[in-house]
Amino acid sequence: MVYVGETSRSLTERLKEHEADTRHHRSNPVAEHFNSREHGVEDMGVCVLQTITDNSDYYRKIKELNWIQILKTEAPKGLNTKADSDLVWPD
């Protein structure tokens, strides 16, 4: 399963958060997936799809949405669960 995410922080920091979410059995798609019988934290991998120099949250979210659509990572095919509009226009 694939998950596409964006962050303004370092990739290392963000990956450590996903690992902690999994170890602490938090309720989010990534942690739930890696806490299933078939997977564990040791199965996590990361790949940088794009590096963005524009530090705009809006621009990063648009790019995230583009990659989710390109890679078809919305549930149930992937781990992304946010609605398209939530990515661009959050509450």
C-alpha positions in Angstrom: 0.0 0.0 0.0 1.2 3.5 -0.7 0.6 6.8 1.2 1.4 10.2 -0.2 2.0 13.0 2.3 3.5 16.4 2.4 5.5 18.2 5.1 7.4 21.4 5.7 9.6 19.6 8.2 12.5 17.2 7.5 11.7 13.9 6.0 13.4 12.1 8.9 11.3 14.0 11.5 8.0 13.1 9.6 9.0 9.4 9.2 9.8 9.2 12.9 6.2 10.5 13.6 4.7 7.8 11.4 6.9 5.2 13.2 5.8 6.5 16.7 2.1 6.5 15.6 2.5 2.8 14.6 4.4 1.9 17.8 1.7 3.6 20.0 -1.2 2.1 17.9 -2.6 5.5 17.1 -5.7 5.7 15.0 -4.6 6.8 11.5 -4.4 5.0 8.2 -0.6 4.6 8.2 -0.4 3.3 11.8 -3.4 1.0 11.3 -1.9 -0.5 8.1 1.5 -1.2 9.7 -0.1 -2.7 12.8 -2.0 -5.3 10.8 -0.8 -8.9 10.9 0.9 -8.6 7.6 3.1 -5.6 8.4 5.3 -3.9 11.0 7.4 -0.7 11.4 10.3 -2.6 9.8 8.3 -2.7 6.5 8.0 1.1 6.2 9.9 2.7 3.4 10.1 6.2 2.1 10.6 7.8 -1.3 10.8 11.5 -2.1 8.5 12.2 -5.0 9.2 15.9 -5.3 11.1 18.6 -3.5 9.4 22.0 -3.4 11.3 25.2 -2.7 8.1 27.3 -2.4 7.3 27.1 1.3 3.6 27.8 0.8 1.3 25.3 2.6 -1.3 25.7 -0.1 1.2 24.9 -2.9 2.5 21.8 -1.0 -1.1 20.6 -0.5 -1.9 21.1 -4.2 1.2 19.1 -5.1 0.2 16.4 -2.6 -3.2 16.1 -4.2 -1.6 15.9 -7.7 0.6 12.9 -6.5 -2.4 11.2 -4.8 -4.3 11.4 -8.1 -1.3 10.3 -10.3 -0.4 7.3 -8.0 -4.1 6.5 -7.2 -3.3 6.3 -3.4 -6.8 7.0 -2.2 -8.4 4.3 0.0 -9.1 1.5 -0.7 -6.3 1.3 -3.3 -3.9 3.3 -1.0 -3.7 4.7 2.4 -4.8 8.3 1.7 -8.2 9.0 3.1 -8.6 12.8 3.0 -11.2 14.1 0.6 -9.7 16.2 -2.3 -11.3 19.4 -1.0 -9.9 18.7 2.6 -6.4 18.7 1.2 -6.8 22.1 -0.5 -9.4 23.9 1.7 -9.1 22.5 5.3 -11.6 23.5 7.9 
